[in-house]
Amino acid sequence: MWRQPMVLATGSILPFSVAARSGLMKITLKLFAGLSEYLPANAVRNAIVLEVPESCSLNDLIDQHRIPRDLVHLVLINGTSRQESERDDPILNDGDAVAMWPPVAGG
């Protein structure tokens, strides 16, 4: 489903529309290992506080930062692992910390 981009007062562009009744919430996005290159330049220590619509899903967040979905392996919300099947659901809440890692190899 295609969604119309939305521009926030801060200048951030969100690639989805927001229903008039929906508000914004603040979350912290943390990207680790190779994913950190997808953070905005003003990120500090692999993290940035973002304003996102209340209807924001994990995949919306991934797409907003142009992260290839197949590069996101592990996702934690407030330290709790989330399954890939949950990524299209609006499961985020105000104040959440979202951490993402790519697949890791090693031995």
C-alpha positions as CSV (number, residue, x, y, z in Angstrom):
1,M,0.0,0.0,0.0
2,W,1.5,3.4,-1.0
3,R,1.2,6.2,1.4
4,Q,1.6,9.9,0.7
5,P,4.7,11.5,2.3
6,M,4.3,13.8,5.3
7,V,6.5,16.7,6.2
8,L,6.9,17.5,9.9
9,A,7.5,21.0,11.2
10,T,11.0,19.9,11.9
11,G,11.6,19.4,8.2
12,S,11.6,15.6,8.5
13,I,9.8,13.8,5.7
14,L,7.7,10.8,6.6
15,P,6.7,8.5,3.8
16,F,3.2,7.9,5.0
17,S,0.0,9.9,5.6
18,V,-1.4,10.5,9.0
19,A,-5.1,10.5,9.7
20,A,-6.3,13.9,11.0
21,R,-7.1,12.3,14.4
22,S,-3.6,10.9,14.8
23,G,-1.0,12.7,16.7
24,L,2.8,12.5,16.9
25,M,4.9,10.7,19.5
26,K,8.6,10.7,20.3
27,I,10.7,7.6,20.0
28,T,14.4,6.9,20.1
29,L,15.8,5.0,17.2
30,K,19.1,3.2,17.7
31,L,20.9,1.5,14.8
32,F,23.9,-0.7,15.3
33,A,26.8,-2.2,13.3
34,G,26.4,-1.5,9.5
35,L,22.9,0.0,10.0
36,S,24.3,3.1,11.7
37,E,25.1,4.6,8.3
38,Y,21.4,5.1,7.8
39,L,21.0,7.4,10.7
40,P,20.8,11.2,10.1
41,A,24.0,13.2,10.5
42,N,22.7,14.7,13.8
43,A,22.5,11.3,15.5
44,V,24.6,10.9,18.7
45,R,26.1,7.5,19.7
46,N,24.1,5.6,17.1
47,A,20.8,7.1,18.3
48,I,18.3,9.8,17.5
49,V,15.0,11.0,19.0
50,L,12.3,11.2,16.3
51,E,8.8,12.5,16.1
52,V,6.6,9.9,14.3
53,P,2.9,9.5,13.8
54,E,1.0,7.3,16.4
55,S,0.2,5.0,13.5
56,C,3.9,4.4,12.7
57,S,5.0,0.7,12.3
58,L,8.5,-0.7,12.5
59,N,8.5,-1.1,8.7
60,D,7.4,2.6,8.3
61,L,10.4,3.5,10.5
62,I,12.7,1.3,8.4
63,D,11.4,2.7,5.2
64,Q,11.6,6.3,6.4
65,H,15.4,5.9,6.9
66,R,15.8,4.0,3.6
67,I,17.1,0.9,5.3
68,P,16.7,-2.2,3.1
69,R,14.3,-4.4,5.0
70,D,16.4,-7.5,4.4
71,L,19.3,-5.8,6.3
72,V,17.2,-5.5,9.5
73,H,17.5,-8.8,11.4
74,L,17.0,-8.1,15.1
75,V,14.6,-5.5,16.4
76,L,14.1,-4.6,20.0
77,I,11.5,-2.3,21.5
78,N,12.5,-1.3,25.0
79,G,14.7,-4.4,25.2
80,T,12.1,-6.8,24.0
81,S,12.6,-8.7,20.7
82,R,10.0,-8.2,18.0
83,Q,9.2,-10.7,15.3
84,E,9.3,-9.8,11.6
85,S,5.6,-10.6,11.4
86,E,4.9,-7.7,13.7
87,R,6.7,-5.1,11.7
88,D,3.7,-3.8,9.8
89,D,1.6,-3.3,12.9
90,P,1.5,0.1,14.7
91,I,3.0,-1.3,18.0
92,L,5.1,1.7,18.9
93,N,4.3,4.0,21.9
94,D,5.4,7.4,23.0
95,G,8.8,7.2,24.6
96,D,9.8,3.8,23.1
97,A,13.4,3.0,22.3
98,V,13.7,1.0,19.1
99,A,17.0,-0.8,18.5
100,M,17.9,-2.6,15.2
101,W,20.8,-4.8,14.2
102,P,21.8,-6.4,10.9
103,P,22.5,-10.1,10.6
104,V,25.7,-10.9,12.4
105,A,28.3,-13.4,11.3
106,G,31.3,-14.6,13.2
107,G,32.7,-17.3,15.2
